[in-house]
Amino acid sequence: MLATLIHAERDIRVETVPDPVLSTGPDAIVKVVAACVCGSDLWPYRGVTPTREPHRIGHEFVGVVEEIGPDVAHVAVGDFVIAPFYVCDNTCANCRNGVSTSCLGGGWWGGNDRQGAFADAGQGERVRVPLADGTLVVVPGPIPDELVPGLLTLSDVMGTGHHAAVSAGVAEGDTVAVVGDGAVGLCAIIAAKRLGASTIIAMSRHPERQALALAFGATHIVEERGDEGIARVRELTGGIGADQVLECVGTKESMDQAIRSTRPGGMVGYVGVPNGGPELPVRTLFDRNVGVNGGVAPVRGYIEELLPDVLSGAIEPGRVFDLELPLSEAAEAYAAMDERRAIKVLLRP
């Protein structure tokens, strides 16, 4: 089959690799219907995270189950499924506590599972899925093609944006600011509106992303950054700052922007993958009673909650995909996102 590998900085190749095979009782083989490139994939692509040897890449996909192992009970051949960006059993203590990203038996795509069998990465034609009953979420069919992009966002970015809003405690009538206008930030706007925020400030300097932010529920756009951006947020919030700020980038600058844009007593929900050395200024947090909560998003636990709204069209997170390419053009997908010619790219095997 064909799959995407990263060989080095800015060196993405689609190559022929071995077909996946069932190797443990609770695993399944999924034929990928759609996958995508994540903003976090750009860190190795840009060389920020070093690539020491060629390896498979990609962690977001939806598809159809082709085979199941003898211990699989809740997933059947022919099911359309959503795979979160990690493997989990959905039964261990951490999963039951809502932190399935720390599953005691879990793992990550593109590496060996706890039994030593390979779990294919998502940007390929097929994937061996460990712990299929816990990892995969079945979507009742038939699935119209126009719903595929929205369902694909539930594997990562929509659930991650939701995690930012939940971590910050967004509730009815709140004023929320969102730092970051990538796919996660845009989905965080959807999440904030869905949870009842009445004022949503999108911090964005890109017209096409601003337009999408407004369509998703943003009430204001702030283009300024640093001290000017903070002053503008405070101007829009009666001089105090937002009740909650959702940090969806992961840099030192974005975290500083988020913390200083939050009102005294407010909360920052952070989901941006840390890069560039973000650190918490504990004295600033202490003096202003600002809280910080978040981390890697346990999206598996959010899929069932968000799925009905995607199926009904109540939310349309699939609109973050503004470019679709065949899997064979994965290198162009990475380049388009790196050069900000696309917000998020959907790949079709």
Rosetta silent file (secondary structure, phi, psi, omega in degrees, C-alpha in Angstrom):
SEQUENCE: MLATLIHAERDIRVETVPDPVLSTGPDAIVKVVAACVCGSDLWPYRGVTPTREPHRIGHEFVGVVEEIGPDVAHVAVGDFVIAPFYVCDNTCANCRNGVSTSCLGGGWWGGNDRQGAFADAGQGERVRVPLADGTLVVVPGPIPDELVPGLLTLSDVMGTGHHAAVSAGVAEGDTVAVVGDGAVGLCAIIAAKRLGASTIIAMSRHPERQALALAFGATHIVEERGDEGIARVRELTGGIGADQVLECVGTKESMDQAIRSTRPGGMVGYVGVPNGGPELPVRTLFDRNVGVNGGVAPVRGYIEELLPDVLSGAIEPGRVFDLELPLSEAAEAYAAMDERRAIKVLLRP
SCORE:     score description
SCORE:     0.000 S_00000001
   1 L     0.000  170.745  177.359    0.000    0.000    0.000 S_00000001
   2 E   -98.803  142.826  177.261    0.971    3.678   -0.162 S_00000001
   3 E  -152.465  159.985 -178.300    1.801    5.722    2.926 S_00000001
   4 E   -93.002  133.738  174.774    3.464    9.018    3.805 S_00000001
   5 E  -126.317  146.849  170.163    6.938    9.146    5.336 S_00000001
   6 E  -103.896  126.608 -178.546    9.025   12.043    6.529 S_00000001
   7 E   -98.845  -33.727 -177.908   12.710   11.596    5.678 S_00000001
   8 E  -169.918 -177.740  177.740   14.138   14.898    6.852 S_00000001
   9 L   -54.016  124.488  179.086   13.303   18.570    7.159 S_00000001
  10 L    58.161   29.899  179.631   10.887   19.489    4.292 S_00000001
  11 E  -126.347   87.519  179.915   11.279   16.019    2.802 S_00000001
  12 E  -106.436  130.176 -179.088    7.882   14.294    2.631 S_00000001
  13 E  -133.746  144.148  172.428    7.502   11.233    0.401 S_00000001
  14 E  -101.903  119.446 -171.606    4.641    8.869   -0.443 S_00000001
  15 E  -130.987  163.700  174.478    6.092    5.366   -0.728 S_00000001
  16 E   -81.749  128.050 -179.089    5.048    1.746   -0.998 S_00000001
  17 L  -130.615  166.309  179.324    5.070    0.045    2.408 S_00000001
  18 L   -62.642  144.258  173.603    3.896   -3.380    3.652 S_00000001
  19 L   -65.525  143.395  177.321    0.157   -3.883    4.016 S_00000001
  20 L   -69.826  152.295  177.792   -0.948   -3.990    7.660 S_00000001
  21 L  -134.335  150.193  174.747   -1.886   -7.352    9.154 S_00000001
  22 L   -66.710  133.067 -176.528   -3.816   -8.398   12.235 S_00000001
  23 L  -138.809  -10.702  174.308   -1.332   -9.409   14.906 S_00000001
  24 L  -135.039  153.931 -174.893   -3.105   -9.128   18.273 S_00000001
  25 L   -58.386  -38.736 -175.976   -6.625  -10.214   19.168 S_00000001
  26 L   -91.394   20.057 -176.845   -8.169   -6.780   19.830 S_00000001
  27 L   -99.934  170.006  179.145   -6.894   -5.068   16.653 S_00000001
  28 E  -145.969  159.560  173.308   -8.556   -4.138   13.365 S_00000001
  29 E  -109.912  127.238 -179.288   -7.578   -3.080    9.844 S_00000001
  30 E  -116.623  128.838  171.669   -9.178    0.144    8.613 S_00000001
  31 E   -83.433  121.621 -173.748   -9.230    1.316    5.005 S_00000001
  32 E   -74.548  127.654  174.429   -8.679    5.069    5.149 S_00000001
  33 E   -91.912  -39.087  178.643  -11.381    7.200    3.527 S_00000001
  34 E  -155.125  142.705  174.729   -9.801   10.533    4.472 S_00000001
  35 E  -134.824 -175.710 -179.034   -6.778   11.738    6.418 S_00000001
  36 E  -161.897  171.272  176.300   -5.178   15.140    6.882 S_00000001
  37 L  -100.873  132.985 -179.727   -2.119   17.152    7.850 S_00000001
  38 L  -100.291  152.842  175.615   -2.026   18.606   11.359 S_00000001
  39 H   -57.664  -33.430  178.783   -0.355   21.809   12.448 S_00000001
  40 H   -70.232  -21.589  174.102    1.773   19.731   14.824 S_00000001
  41 H   -65.514  -21.399 -177.837    3.045   17.763   11.805 S_00000001
  42 H   -74.042  -19.694  179.075    4.719   20.980   10.696 S_00000001
  43 H   -63.206  -50.154  174.673    7.158   20.930   13.628 S_00000001
  44 H   -68.667  -33.208  179.636    9.163   17.995   12.183 S_00000001
  45 H   -60.915  -38.103 -179.358    8.519   19.264    8.661 S_00000001
  46 L   -85.445   -5.271 -179.890   10.167   22.579    9.565 S_00000001
  47 L    86.398    3.329  177.741   12.979   20.844   11.430 S_00000001
  48 L   -64.820  -42.961  170.373   11.914   22.185   14.835 S_00000001
  49 L  -100.210  119.364 -174.295   11.545   18.566   15.919 S_00000001
  50 L   -68.840  143.530  173.393   14.481   16.629   14.416 S_00000001
  51 L  -105.283  108.611 -174.556   13.861   13.618   12.158 S_00000001
  52 L   -85.506  -23.657  176.454   16.657   11.159   12.861 S_00000001
  53 L  -156.368  155.544 -179.956   15.485    8.500   10.409 S_00000001
  54 L   -57.867  138.233  178.395   12.619    8.143    7.892 S_00000001
  55 E  -154.807  161.110 -179.829    9.347    7.248    9.561 S_00000001
  56 E   -69.074  154.180 -176.215    5.609    7.187    8.966 S_00000001
  57 L  -144.628  155.767  179.721    3.594   10.301    9.779 S_00000001
  58 L   112.852  133.648 -175.560   -0.019   11.358   10.278 S_00000001
  59 L  -139.498   15.815  179.686   -2.451   10.836   13.158 S_00000001
  60 L  -129.214  122.090  177.573   -5.928   11.851   11.947 S_00000001
  61 E  -160.511  155.611  168.951   -8.118    9.574    9.843 S_00000001
  62 E  -127.788  155.146 -178.051  -11.575    8.165    9.249 S_00000001
  63 E  -173.899 -166.280 -177.403  -12.304    5.024    7.313 S_00000001
  64 E  -119.799  132.884 -178.941  -14.103    1.712    6.918 S_00000001
  65 E   -70.295  126.537  178.870  -13.246   -1.425    8.884 S_00000001
  66 E  -102.489  -35.667 -179.612  -11.947   -4.204    6.617 S_00000001
  67 E  -144.334  152.663  174.615  -10.859   -6.841    9.146 S_00000001
  68 E  -133.629  150.700  175.971  -11.180   -7.423   12.875 S_00000001
  69 L   -78.138  166.836 -175.276   -9.279   -9.579   15.334 S_00000001
  70 L   -65.972  -18.114 -178.389  -10.964  -12.369   17.291 S_00000001
  71 L   -98.299    5.325  179.816  -11.226  -10.286   20.479 S_00000001
  72 L   -83.487  126.446 -174.767  -13.025   -7.307   18.888 S_00000001
  73 L  -115.757  -24.859 -170.394  -16.630   -7.104   20.115 S_00000001
  74 L  -114.959   -1.032  177.607  -17.999   -3.633   19.349 S_00000001
  75 L  -122.298  135.224 -176.014  -16.583   -2.838   15.905 S_00000001
  76 L  -122.810  155.228  174.204  -17.644   -4.801   12.813 S_00000001
  77 L   -57.017  132.694 -179.254  -16.387   -5.192    9.267 S_00000001
  78 L    97.348  -12.846  178.431  -18.016   -2.498    7.140 S_00000001
  79 L   -68.226  139.534  168.381  -18.388    0.050    9.949 S_00000001
  80 E   -85.368  129.083 -172.884  -17.433    3.656    9.214 S_00000001
  81 E  -132.362  152.189  171.129  -15.180    4.741   12.068 S_00000001
  82 E  -106.655  131.660  176.133  -13.434    7.777   13.494 S_00000001
  83 E  -107.795  122.771  172.663   -9.970    7.244   14.958 S_00000001
  84 L   -65.852  171.857 -173.173   -8.714    9.725   17.564 S_00000001
  85 L   -78.591   14.386  178.626   -5.115   10.848   17.209 S_00000001
  86 L  -153.435  169.495  178.989   -3.942    8.193   19.663 S_00000001
  87 E   -99.579  138.301  176.981   -4.667    4.619   20.725 S_00000001
  88 L  -153.605  156.037  178.257   -6.584    3.890   23.935 S_00000001
  89 L   -89.297  -16.913  178.696   -8.546    1.082   25.546 S_00000001
  90 L    63.323   18.408  179.647  -11.213    3.481   26.923 S_00000001
  91 L  -130.582  -18.554 -175.705  -11.509    1.297   30.036 S_00000001
  92 L   -70.788  173.668 -177.043   -8.442    1.917   32.225 S_00000001
  93 H   -60.246  -41.750 -179.817   -8.473    4.256   35.236 S_00000001
  94 H   -66.781  -41.053  176.900   -7.043    7.187   33.289 S_00000001
  95 H   -62.004  -44.045  179.768   -9.561    6.743   30.475 S_00000001
  96 H   -64.970  -27.076  177.297  -12.401    6.549   33.005 S_00000001
  97 L   -83.894    5.072  175.887  -11.071    9.738   34.591 S_00000001
  98 L    87.815   12.151 -178.202  -11.396   11.528   31.245 S_00000001
  99 L  -122.843   63.520 -175.748   -7.705   11.531   30.323 S_00000001
 100 H   -67.696  -15.826  173.728   -7.579    8.853   27.622 S_00000001
 101 H   -67.194  -15.583  176.256   -4.416   10.410   26.178 S_00000001
 102 H  -108.576   27.523  179.883   -2.721    8.885   29.248 S_00000001
 103 L   -51.322  133.952 -177.698   -4.283    5.446   28.708 S_00000001
 104 L   -67.596  -20.060  177.800   -2.331    2.808   30.597 S_00000001
 105 L  -115.633   10.659 -170.359   -2.413    0.546   27.546 S_00000001
 106 L   -84.256 -171.431 -179.293   -2.410    3.199   24.868 S_00000001
 107 E  -175.810 -164.690 -171.767    0.013    4.450   22.262 S_00000001
 108 L  -130.931  153.942  178.539    0.504    6.580   19.177 S_00000001
 109 L   -70.726  145.299  177.680    0.153    6.125   15.435 S_00000001
 110 L    87.182   16.827  178.887    3.266    5.365   13.449 S_00000001
 111 E  -149.822 -179.489  179.420    4.976    3.251   16.108 S_00000001
 112 E   -77.909  143.764  175.194    4.801   -0.063   17.922 S_00000001
 113 L   -81.826 -173.957 -175.497    1.975   -0.734   20.349 S_00000001
 114 L   -66.858  -18.205  177.548    2.467   -2.180   23.850 S_00000001
 115 L   -94.273    1.630  177.385    2.605   -5.692   22.353 S_00000001
 116 L    87.377    7.679  178.321    5.338   -4.701   19.917 S_00000001
 117 L   -95.023  147.321 -173.210    3.129   -4.717   16.806 S_00000001
 118 E   -78.565  132.502  173.511    3.224   -1.769   14.397 S_00000001
 119 E  -106.201  108.097 -175.361    0.331    0.713   14.350 S_00000001
 120 L   -57.391  149.803  173.578    0.396    2.427   10.957 S_00000001
 121 L   -74.489  166.945 -169.583    0.319    6.213   10.815 S_00000001
 122 L   -78.018  -23.664 -176.705   -2.795    7.908    9.498 S_00000001
 123 L   -88.148   70.860 -179.667   -1.564    9.305    6.187 S_00000001
 124 E  -157.619 -177.204 -177.313   -1.772    6.065    4.261 S_00000001
 125 L   -81.705  -30.216  179.910   -4.180    3.735    2.529 S_00000001
 126 E  -144.410  156.690 -178.953   -4.731    1.390    5.486 S_00000001
 127 E  -138.021  131.280  166.803   -4.064    1.370    9.209 S_00000001
 128 E   -83.326  123.100 -175.566   -3.711   -1.413   11.726 S_00000001
 129 E  -106.905  110.355  172.871   -5.623   -0.166   14.782 S_00000001
 130 L   -69.793  157.760  174.327   -4.674   -1.645   18.175 S_00000001
 131 L    47.984   51.972 -171.081   -7.367   -1.834   20.866 S_00000001
 132 H   -58.519  -39.767 -178.951  -10.039   -1.294   18.230 S_00000001
 133 H   -61.502  -37.060 -178.857  -13.008   -1.449   20.616 S_00000001
 134 H   -85.905  -33.430 -173.903  -11.617    1.359   22.755 S_00000001
 135 H   -79.539  -47.048 -170.235   -9.953    3.462   20.089 S_00000001
 136 L   -86.618  146.571  173.466  -12.515    3.575   17.286 S_00000001
 137 E  -116.757  123.206 -179.293  -15.914    5.267   17.308 S_00000001
 138 E   -81.335  133.676  176.534  -18.517    3.844   14.945 S_00000001
 139 E  -106.083  124.733  179.339  -20.610    6.344   12.967 S_00000001
 140 L   -60.257  133.622 -178.625  -24.052    5.089   11.924 S_00000001
 141 L   -95.957 -179.749   -4.354  -24.259    4.909    8.147 S_00000001
 142 L   -73.341  156.988 -177.108  -24.708    5.619    5.392 S_00000001
 143 L  -107.163  108.413  175.526  -22.196    8.464    5.438 S_00000001
 144 L   -65.681  145.079 -173.830  -22.694   11.122    2.748 S_00000001
 145 H   -60.169  -31.125 -177.683  -19.395   12.345    1.351 S_00000001
 146 H   -68.539  -15.523  177.925  -20.079   15.944    2.357 S_00000001
 147 H   -88.292  -14.404 -174.858  -20.000   14.895    6.036 S_00000001
 148 H   -57.291  -46.175  179.650  -16.564   13.269    5.828 S_00000001
 149 H   -58.775  -43.378  179.529  -14.558   16.481    6.484 S_00000001
 150 H   -63.723  -41.468  178.024  -16.584   17.294    9.597 S_00000001
 151 H   -64.350  -36.223  179.177  -16.261   13.741   10.913 S_00000001
 152 H   -64.092  -33.886  178.528  -12.514   13.879   10.284 S_00000001
 153 H   -63.533  -23.602 -179.683  -12.174   16.959   12.519 S_00000001
 154 L   -72.087  -13.153  175.886  -13.434   14.847   15.429 S_00000001
 155 L   -73.465  -18.324 -178.821  -10.215   12.834   15.251 S_00000001
 156 L  -159.613  -76.708 -160.766   -8.323   15.881   16.516 S_00000001
 157 H   -65.080  -37.399  178.813   -8.949   19.572   15.842 S_00000001
 158 H   -69.316  -43.406  176.791  -12.624   19.894   16.792 S_00000001
 159 H   -65.532  -33.292  178.677  -12.106   17.888   19.961 S_00000001
 160 H   -70.745  -43.061  174.632   -8.950   19.843   20.718 S_00000001
 161 H   -60.978  -39.231  177.067  -10.701   23.188   20.313 S_00000001
 162 H   -63.388  -39.983  179.523  -13.486   21.854   22.530 S_00000001
 163 H   -62.371  -37.674  177.225  -10.927   20.798   25.142 S_00000001
 164 H   -60.812  -44.900 -178.356   -9.589   24.348   25.274 S_00000001
 165 H   -68.481  -42.090  178.540  -13.085   25.687   25.943 S_00000001
 166 H   -65.494  -42.841 -179.307  -13.928   22.983   28.494 S_00000001
 167 H   -62.540  -33.919  179.809  -10.588   23.414   30.279 S_00000001
 168 H   -83.088  -10.740  179.053  -11.200   27.138   30.578 S_00000001
 169 L    78.496   32.691  179.911  -14.742   26.608   31.879 S_00000001
 170 L   -61.086  133.299 -178.892  -16.593   28.444   29.107 S_00000001
 171 L  -142.183  177.184 -177.077  -20.266   28.804   29.991 S_00000001
 172 L   -52.945  128.136  174.068  -23.420   30.660   29.003 S_00000001
 173 L    84.715    0.269 -176.299  -22.886   34.391   28.590 S_00000001
 174 L   -74.210  159.910  171.737  -19.092   34.377   28.922 S_00000001
 175 E  -105.549  122.220 -172.760  -16.644   36.570   27.044 S_00000001
 176 E  -124.769  138.256  170.411  -13.964   34.493   25.353 S_00000001
 177 E  -114.532  144.419 -179.251  -10.838   35.389   23.401 S_00000001
 178 E  -120.754  120.489  177.895   -9.117   32.861   21.129 S_00000001
 179 E   -97.658  114.639 -177.868   -5.375   33.100   20.448 S_00000001
 180 L   116.059  126.699 -178.902   -4.564   31.307   17.186 S_00000001
 181 L  -117.466   24.147  170.299   -6.437   31.218   13.892 S_00000001
 182 L   -78.349 -168.455 -176.535   -5.384   27.788   12.655 S_00000001
 183 H   -60.587  -40.121 -179.528   -7.777   24.863   12.503 S_00000001
 184 H   -66.843  -45.707  178.517   -7.707   24.326   16.276 S_00000001
 185 H   -60.161  -42.227  178.507   -8.303   28.004   17.032 S_00000001
 186 H   -64.733  -39.438  177.033  -11.183   28.143   14.570 S_00000001
 187 H   -69.262  -30.075  175.448  -12.695   25.010   16.116 S_00000001
 188 H   -64.105  -32.592  175.116  -12.255   26.587   19.549 S_00000001
 189 H   -64.538  -45.876  176.111  -14.513   29.386   18.337 S_00000001
 190 H   -56.139  -45.793 -176.793  -17.140   26.794   17.376 S_00000001
 191 H   -64.172  -43.170 -179.407  -16.750   25.191   20.795 S_00000001
 192 H   -62.551  -43.213  178.346  -17.043   28.478   22.685 S_00000001
 193 H   -65.281  -41.715 -179.765  -20.217   29.417   20.831 S_00000001
 194 H   -61.221  -33.701  179.984  -21.636   25.917   21.328 S_00000001
 195 L   -85.392   -0.372  171.116  -21.054   26.230   25.088 S_00000001
 196 L   106.242    5.119  178.808  -22.910   29.543   25.187 S_00000001
 197 L   -57.484  137.389 -178.365  -20.277   32.310   25.040 S_00000001
 198 L   -95.183  -27.302  177.289  -21.948   35.587   24.109 S_00000001
 199 E  -126.173  126.088 -179.235  -18.804   37.475   23.075 S_00000001
 200 E  -130.643  116.063 -177.772  -16.007   35.726   21.165 S_00000001
 201 E  -101.277  116.127  178.144  -12.881   37.654   20.207 S_00000001
 202 E   -96.137  123.010  178.043  -10.811   36.017   17.462 S_00000001
 203 E   -93.411  103.295 -173.323   -7.182   37.142   17.336 S_00000001
 204 L  -150.227  142.872  178.108   -6.356   36.842   13.639 S_00000001
 205 L  -116.914   11.963 -175.156   -4.448   38.779   11.002 S_00000001
 206 L  -117.388  117.616 -172.814   -5.500   36.742    7.949 S_00000001
 207 H   -54.135  -42.194 -177.687   -8.634   37.854    6.050 S_00000001
 208 H   -68.921  -32.141  177.686   -9.728   34.385    4.939 S_00000001
 209 H   -77.498  -34.365  174.733   -9.389   33.050    8.487 S_00000001
 210 H   -60.733  -42.781 -179.745  -11.138   36.086    9.897 S_00000001
 211 H   -62.360  -41.377  179.217  -14.087   35.408    7.591 S_00000001
 212 H   -69.458  -38.521  176.923  -14.296   31.808    8.766 S_00000001
 213 H   -58.906  -43.808  178.612  -13.974   32.876   12.406 S_00000001
 214 H   -65.622  -38.720  178.210  -16.948   35.208   11.992 S_00000001
 215 H   -65.026  -31.325 -179.056  -18.939   32.460   10.259 S_00000001
 216 H   -82.048  -11.980  176.672  -18.186   30.141   13.196 S_00000001
 217 L   129.704   -1.093  176.442  -19.439   32.628   15.776 S_00000001
 218 L   -62.973  141.208  178.890  -16.737   35.208   16.510 S_00000001
 219 L  -103.003  -19.910  179.890  -18.199   38.601   17.359 S_00000001
 220 E  -142.764  151.937  174.604  -14.968   40.615   17.134 S_00000001
 221 E  -118.404  131.879  174.417  -11.641   40.396   15.324 S_00000001
 222 E  -119.994  118.311 -179.511   -8.399   41.651   16.858 S_00000001
 223 L   -91.854  -22.421 -176.555   -5.440   41.872   14.492 S_00000001
 224 L   -69.810  158.394  177.411   -2.971   43.438   16.920 S_00000001
 225 L  -129.716  169.158  178.154   -0.433   41.404   18.883 S_00000001
 226 H    63.213 -143.714 -177.866    1.608   41.901   22.048 S_00000001
 227 H   -58.874  -38.186 -179.697    0.798   44.929   24.188 S_00000001
 228 H   -66.493  -39.449  178.139   -1.412   46.405   21.466 S_00000001
 229 H   -65.064  -41.750  179.035   -3.410   43.184   21.183 S_00000001
 230 H   -64.204  -42.592  177.993   -3.891   42.987   24.943 S_00000001
 231 H   -61.202  -38.829 -179.517   -5.008   46.621   25.048 S_00000001
 232 H   -67.973  -41.047  177.122   -7.522   45.936   22.286 S_00000001
 233 H   -62.285  -44.012  179.560   -8.964   42.909   24.098 S_00000001
 234 H   -64.674  -36.076  177.217   -9.313   44.950   27.271 S_00000001
 235 H   -61.052  -37.534 -178.627  -10.959   47.754   25.327 S_00000001
 236 H   -79.899   -8.081 -174.686  -13.572   45.275   24.081 S_00000001
 237 L  -124.458   32.042  176.604  -14.154   43.878   27.578 S_00000001
 238 L    69.679   21.830  174.491  -14.696   46.975   29.696 S_00000001
 239 L    89.603    2.151 -173.497  -11.033   47.361   30.508 S_00000001
 240 L  -112.847  -26.979 -175.195  -10.528   44.060   32.353 S_00000001
 241 L   111.583  172.786 -176.717   -9.892   41.281   29.816 S_00000001
 242 E   -79.662  151.454  175.201  -11.766   38.171   28.737 S_00000001
 243 E   -60.863  -44.090  177.472  -13.390   35.721   31.140 S_00000001
 244 E  -135.397  143.909  172.940  -11.569   32.917   29.359 S_00000001
 245 E  -123.529  130.523 -177.711   -8.784   32.891   26.789 S_00000001
 246 E  -103.355  114.042 -176.248   -8.220   29.808   24.641 S_00000001
 247 E   -95.509  114.711 -170.534   -4.547   29.368   23.705 S_00000001
 248 L  -125.734   32.022 -178.426   -4.298   27.335   20.501 S_00000001
 249 L  -123.462  -61.904  177.372   -0.730   27.891   19.253 S_00000001
 250 L   106.882   15.172  178.105    1.882   26.715   21.749 S_00000001
 251 L  -105.857  167.567  176.952    4.589   29.379   21.623 S_00000001
 252 H   -58.684  -41.962 -177.466    6.016   31.628   24.307 S_00000001
 253 H   -67.627  -40.725 -178.068    4.401   34.629   22.635 S_00000001
 254 H   -68.837  -37.059  178.372    0.950   33.033   22.332 S_00000001
 255 H   -68.462  -39.601  175.801    0.905   31.960   25.974 S_00000001
 256 H   -61.393  -44.040  178.245    1.953   35.446   27.085 S_00000001
 257 H   -58.552  -43.953 -177.243   -0.789   36.908   24.889 S_00000001
 258 H   -66.256  -48.623 -175.952   -3.343   34.567   26.432 S_00000001
 259 H   -63.160  -43.765 -176.300   -2.408   35.117   30.064 S_00000001
 260 H   -79.831   -9.122  175.345   -2.284   38.898   29.829 S_00000001
 261 L   -92.443   -3.555 -178.227   -5.574   39.029   27.881 S_00000001
 262 E   -90.342  138.017  178.931   -7.428   37.238   30.692 S_00000001
 263 E   -69.448  159.487  172.156   -9.313   39.248   33.299 S_00000001
 264 E   -55.440  130.650 -177.585   -8.441   38.948   36.997 S_00000001
 265 E    85.353   -0.836 -178.938  -10.013   35.733   38.217 S_00000001
 266 E   -86.656 -173.314 -173.613  -10.318   34.377   34.679 S_00000001
 267 E  -138.367  138.219  171.600   -8.970   31.189   33.133 S_00000001
 268 E   -99.917  127.695  171.219   -6.684   30.238   30.247 S_00000001
 269 E  -104.979  116.795 -173.752   -7.465   26.972   28.465 S_00000001
 270 E  -115.553  134.336  178.399   -4.353   25.863   26.580 S_00000001
 271 L  -136.730   -3.235  177.783   -4.081   23.180   23.911 S_00000001
 272 L   -64.642  129.981  178.696   -1.318   24.481   21.643 S_00000001
 273 L   -61.423  120.459 -172.996    1.479   21.892   21.407 S_00000001
 274 L   -58.640  127.870  177.831    4.301   23.609   23.341 S_00000001
 275 L  -153.170  140.940  178.912    6.992   24.958   21.077 S_00000001
 276 L    84.625   14.828  171.525    9.385   27.849   21.470 S_00000001
 277 L    75.500   43.138  175.499    9.714   27.583   25.244 S_00000001
 278 L   -65.017  135.905  178.467    6.403   28.803   26.748 S_00000001
 279 L  -132.886  152.035 -178.914    6.737   29.242   30.492 S_00000001
 280 L   -91.293  125.529  175.283    4.211   30.234   33.138 S_00000001
 281 L   -82.621   88.725 -170.556    4.822   33.551   34.952 S_00000001
 282 H   -59.380  -36.793 -179.480    3.648   32.329   38.328 S_00000001
 283 H   -63.751  -41.341  178.032    3.887   35.751   39.972 S_00000001
 284 H   -63.054  -44.951  178.420    1.630   37.280   37.294 S_00000001
 285 H   -61.734  -42.325 -179.486   -0.876   34.449   37.695 S_00000001
 286 H   -63.214  -49.224 -175.503   -0.734   34.804   41.480 S_00000001
 287 H   -63.368  -32.603 -174.362   -1.175   38.571   41.509 S_00000001
 288 H  -108.324    6.337  179.995   -4.169   38.504   39.147 S_00000001
 289 L    53.449   39.211  177.239   -5.741   35.189   40.248 S_00000001
 290 L   -93.004  132.425  178.420   -5.558   33.881   36.679 S_00000001
 291 E  -100.906  157.092  178.109   -5.784   30.117   36.277 S_00000001
 292 E  -132.123  128.132 -178.091   -4.279   27.916   33.570 S_00000001
 293 E  -147.793  144.035  178.199   -5.730   24.540   32.631 S_00000001
 294 E   150.416 -152.115 -178.062   -5.441   22.250   29.621 S_00000001
 295 L   134.614 -164.371  179.740   -2.959   20.028   27.871 S_00000001
 296 L   -63.393  130.433 -168.618   -3.039   17.348   25.208 S_00000001
 297 L   -78.345  124.281  176.399   -6.711   16.942   24.335 S_00000001
 298 L   -79.658   69.526 -168.314   -8.394   13.621   25.260 S_00000001
 299 H   -66.468  -25.175  179.158  -10.533   13.815   22.121 S_00000001
 300 H   -55.187  -36.748 -178.756  -11.709   10.180   22.283 S_00000001
 301 H   -75.592  -11.340 -179.464  -13.908   11.186   25.215 S_00000001
 302 L  -101.014  -14.306 -171.022  -15.487   14.062   23.292 S_00000001
 303 H   -60.243  -48.645 -178.634  -16.376   12.304   20.034 S_00000001
 304 H   -62.367  -32.736  178.716  -19.756   10.925   21.117 S_00000001
 305 H   -69.066  -41.562 -174.453  -20.745   14.314   22.551 S_00000001
 306 H   -86.545  -24.086 -174.313  -19.832   16.278   19.423 S_00000001
 307 H   -56.457  -46.211 -179.441  -20.838   13.703   16.798 S_00000001
 308 H   -58.992  -34.414  179.998  -24.606   14.410   16.807 S_00000001
 309 H   -72.155  -31.347  174.592  -23.987   18.118   16.151 S_00000001
 310 H   -71.006  -44.438 -179.105  -21.732   17.303   13.201 S_00000001
 311 H   -63.848  -35.155 -178.374  -24.242   14.826   11.769 S_00000001
 312 H   -82.699  -15.165 -175.760  -27.107   17.295   12.147 S_00000001
 313 L    85.853    7.013  178.658  -25.167   20.232   10.704 S_00000001
 314 L   -63.421  -33.242  171.415  -25.513   22.223   13.928 S_00000001
 315 L  -127.437  150.397 -176.226  -21.758   22.757   13.743 S_00000001
 316 L  -129.323   61.571 -178.518  -19.642   22.639   10.580 S_00000001
 317 H   -65.688  -18.514  178.073  -16.010   22.173   11.612 S_00000001
 318 H   -61.137  -14.936  179.059  -15.247   20.516    8.275 S_00000001
 319 H   -69.220  -11.665  176.634  -15.076   23.998    6.776 S_00000001
 320 H   -68.595  -19.811  175.858  -11.543   24.342    8.197 S_00000001
 321 E   -80.310  108.081 -179.507  -10.429   22.146    5.277 S_00000001
 322 E  -110.946    9.564  174.329   -9.834   24.654    2.506 S_00000001
 323 E  -151.765  133.124  176.587   -7.722   22.379    0.298 S_00000001
 324 E  -123.442  132.471 -178.000   -8.218   18.742   -0.693 S_00000001
 325 E  -136.304  156.596  171.380   -5.502   16.686   -2.392 S_00000001
 326 E   -70.453  154.286  179.178   -4.888   13.038   -3.259 S_00000001
 327 H   -52.759  -35.003 -178.080   -2.577   11.156   -0.902 S_00000001
 328 H   -60.199  -20.082 -179.535    0.029   11.070   -3.669 S_00000001
 329 H  -105.123   32.384 -179.747    0.416   14.853   -3.266 S_00000001
 330 H   -58.144  -35.997  179.939    1.104   14.776    0.481 S_00000001
 331 H   -60.987  -39.997  177.320    4.300   16.795   -0.007 S_00000001
 332 H   -68.191  -34.316  177.462    2.279   19.635   -1.522 S_00000001
 333 H   -60.076  -44.845  178.180   -0.190   19.404    1.371 S_00000001
 334 H   -64.451  -44.190 -179.126    2.640   20.046    3.832 S_00000001
 335 H   -62.481  -41.505 -178.260    4.057   22.876    1.739 S_00000001
 336 H   -63.045  -40.790  178.814    0.648   24.543    1.412 S_00000001
 337 H   -73.160  -39.808  179.271    0.132   24.565    5.173 S_00000001
 338 H   -61.241  -38.403 -178.177    3.699   25.585    5.918 S_00000001
 339 L   -89.651    6.334  178.241    3.394   28.536    3.530 S_00000001
 340 L    60.134   30.912  171.293   -0.056   29.421    4.910 S_00000001
 341 L   -85.830   -8.665  178.370   -1.689   28.836    1.542 S_00000001
 342 L  -147.279  145.568  175.379   -4.101   26.522    3.327 S_00000001
 343 L   -75.292  -51.180  179.732   -5.595   26.348    6.805 S_00000001
 344 E  -154.424  137.999 -174.216   -5.832   22.561    6.814 S_00000001
 345 E  -109.447  129.014  175.009   -5.448   20.016    4.006 S_00000001
 346 E   -94.292  134.346 -179.899   -7.594   16.909    3.584 S_00000001
 347 E  -112.197  132.987  178.170   -5.942   13.927    1.916 S_00000001
 348 E  -112.212  115.976  176.541   -7.864   11.263   -0.019 S_00000001
 349 L   -63.642    0.000    0.000   -6.095    7.911   -0.537 S_00000001
